[in-house]
Every structure is written in C-alpha cells, then in structure tokens.
C-alpha cells in the first residue's frame, strides 16, 4: 500500500519510529512507498543488488548500504526495471545509482545519495539480510519502512 500516509503524520503519531537523517534524493517515479525491509551491504559491487531485485519482492523495500560511496553506481535502469517486474515497492541506496532519466519513469520508489555513470563491479561481493546502519537508523530485515518526500521512517 503506498497511499494514505505521510512520514510527518506517522512520526507525530509514534515518536518511537526511527527517522533517517541523511538527505536522500527522490529518483524513482514513486515518491511515496512502504514495505517490509530487506537489506544488502556491498561496496562498489552490484552483483547482489541485481540478484536480489531479480527475485520476487512481494512489496518489500530493498535497503542497500553502499557505505555512502559515490564512486560508482549500485543500480541502473535495467536492475530497476527488474525490480518493477518483480514487485518491489522501492529501493534505498546509501550510495549512487545511474540512468536517472529512465529510473525516474519507472513505477518504483528510489532514494539514493546521488548518481554516477560509472558501473560497479559485478562479482556479487557483500552480505544479504543483515542489519545495516546509516543516518542514525538501523535497518533490520523484516522491519517496516515508510518513505516520502520528507524522508524515511523505520520501525525500531
């Protein structure tokens, strides 16, 4: 479900929600999205990102901790299109994406720190479904995430 909430109203109703302090850019066609959290930790290698987003998402939000690196993109238009086809609600990238012009047309929530046309490695190095932490928030697999133009909230 992507309608009927704002992160401001949710936080006002429940101040125990974690609020991510990083200022992400809204890069997908959806700016309002919610779902259960799945996580990845990878650095300049998007092999796991491609693998996970090519599998059924069941309305989940993939949180990718790329360590905040803007050196290369962890997702582009082809991987984002696979996420749409596989039913993902959104992707949060603590790092960069590429192919912004196409990604902004896709029915997918996408928040990232920025963009870089440089491809990342494709070795599949990293960890899946582990707690990741950035912006003062711990993203735990199975937690609920809400995102809109004002920011990102996560259940503690």
C-alpha positions in Angstrom: 0.0 0.0 0.0 1.5 3.3 -1.0 -1.4 5.8 -0.3 -2.8 7.2 2.8 0.2 8.3 4.9 2.8 11.0 5.3 6.0 10.4 7.2 5.3 13.6 9.2 1.9 12.3 10.4 3.4 8.8 11.1 6.1 10.3 13.3 3.7 12.6 15.1 1.6 9.6 16.0 4.6 7.4 17.0 7.8 9.1 18.0 9.5 5.7 18.6 9.9 5.4 14.8 13.5 5.8 13.6 14.0 8.8 11.3 16.9 8.7 8.8 18.8 11.9 9.0 20.6 11.6 5.6 19.2 13.8 2.8 18.4 11.3 0.0 17.3 12.3 -3.4 13.9 11.0 -4.8 14.9 9.4 -8.1 12.0 7.0 -9.0 8.5 7.7 -10.2 7.1 6.8 -6.8 7.9 9.2 -4.0 5.6 7.6 -1.5 6.2 3.9 -0.7 6.2 1.5 2.2 7.0 -2.2 2.8 9.0 -4.7 4.8 12.8 -4.1 4.8 15.3 -6.4 3.0 18.9 -5.4 3.2 22.2 -5.7 1.4 25.7 -4.4 2.3 28.1 -4.0 -0.6 30.8 -1.7 -1.7 31.1 -0.7 -5.4 29.8 -4.1 -6.4 26.2 -4.5 -7.5 26.1 -8.3 -8.2 24.0 -8.9 -5.2 21.7 -6.0 -5.9 20.9 -7.4 -9.4 20.4 -10.9 -7.9 18.0 -9.8 -5.2 16.0 -7.4 -7.3 15.6 -10.1 -10.0 13.7 -12.2 -7.5 10.2 -11.7 -6.2 9.9 -8.6 -4.0 6.4 -9.1 -2.6 6.1 -5.4 -2.0 9.4 -5.1 0.0 11.8 -2.2 0.1 15.5 -3.1 -0.5 17.9 -1.1 1.6 21.4 -1.1 0.1 24.3 0.1 2.2 27.0 1.0 -0.2 28.9 2.9 2.5 27.8 6.2 1.1 30.2 5.8 -1.8 29.5 7.9 -4.9 32.4 6.4 -6.8 30.2 4.0 -8.9 26.5 3.2 -9.3 24.9 0.3 -7.4 21.8 0.3 -9.6 20.8 1.4 -13.1 17.8 1.3 -15.3 18.0 -2.5 -16.1 18.2 -3.5 -12.5 15.5 -1.0 -11.5 13.2 -2.3 -14.3 13.7 -5.9 -13.0 12.6 -4.6 -9.5 9.4 -3.3 -11.0 8.7 -6.5 -12.9 9.3 -8.5 -9.6 7.0 -6.5 -7.4 9.4 -4.4 -5.3 8.0 -1.3 -3.7 11.2 0.6 -3.5 15.0 0.7 -3.2 17.0 2.9 -0.8 20.7 3.2 -1.9 23.2 4.6 0.5 25.4 5.4 -2.5 24.9 6.2 -6.1 22.6 5.0 -9.0 22.8 5.7 -12.7 20.4 6.1 -15.6 18.4 8.7 -13.7 16.4 9.7 -16.8 14.9 6.2 -17.2 14.7 5.4 -13.4 12.5 8.5 -12.9 9.9 7.0 -15.3 9.7 3.6 -13.5 6.9 2.8 -11.0 9.4 2.3 -8.2 10.4 4.2 -5.1 14.1 5.0 -5.4 16.1 7.1 -3.0 19.8 7.5 -3.3 22.5 9.9 -2.4 23.2 10.8 -6.0 24.3 9.4 -9.3 27.4 8.4 -11.2 27.6 7.0 -14.7 30.5 4.6 -13.7 29.5 0.9 -13.5 30.3 -1.0 -10.4 31.9 -4.5 -10.2 29.7 -7.5 -10.7 31.4 -10.1 -8.5 28.5 -10.4 -6.0 30.6 -9.4 -3.0 28.7 -8.4 0.1 26.1 -9.5 2.6 22.4 -10.0 2.4 19.7 -9.8 5.0 21.9 -8.4 7.8 21.2 -5.2 9.8 22.7 -2.1 8.2 23.1 1.3 9.8 23.3 4.8 8.4 21.7 8.2 9.0 21.2 7.3 12.7 18.9 4.3 11.8 19.4 0.6 12.0 17.6 -1.1 9.1 16.7 -4.6 10.2 15.3 -7.2 7.8 11.6 -7.5 8.4 11.1 -4.0 9.9 8.6 -1.7 8.2 9.8 1.3 6.2 7.8 4.3 5.1 9.3 6.9 2.7 8.0 10.1 1.1 9.4 13.5 0.0 10.1 14.4 3.7 12.2 11.3 4.5 12.4 7.8 5.7 11.0 6.2 8.8 11.6 2.7 10.1 10.1 0.6 12.9 12.7 0.2 15.7 
